[in-house]
Amino acid sequence: MNIWLVMIIGGLITFGMRFSLIYLFGKFEFPETMRKALHYVPPAVLSAIIFPELFIRNGAFDVSLTNTRLLAGGIAIITAWLSRNTLVTILVGMAALFLLKWLGL
């Protein structure tokens, strides 16, 4: 099958799903329980993406001081807690990872 055809069909399916939710937004009310539950979706998804990157290195669970991603993640968590600013947290976390890798830890 042609790769372009797969990409176009995938894009149309994604667009259709998102457009249908945007179109239906405001047409009916969500139950309060569902609205509260959906509030936890972004943190859960981000945790599922980020935690394996922090704790798994070379296919094994690693919480040692040589795990630069975990150290940089800890610095980013502290920065987020103190600053409450997403951009500052991202920049400090990236700088910490760069410096830790540059230092050879």
C-alpha positions, 0 to 999 in steps of 0.5 A: 500500500502506498505510504501517502495513502496511509498518511492521508487516510490516517489524517482524515480519520484523525481530523474527523474524530476531532472535528466531530467533538468540536462540532458536538461541543455545546450541543449536549451537557456532560455529566459532572462526574465525567467532567471531573474525571476528564480533568485527570486525563492530561496529568495521567497521559503526561506521566505515562510518557515521562516516567519511563524516560526518567526511570528506565535506562538501557532497558532496565530500571535505574534510580542511581546517581548516574541516571542524568535524565532522572537527576534533570527531571528532579531538578525540573520538578523542584523548579516547577514546584518553586516557580509554577511556570511551565516555560521556566521548568522546561528550560531549566530541565533542558539546561540541567540535562545538557549540563549533566551530560556535558559534565559526564555524569 
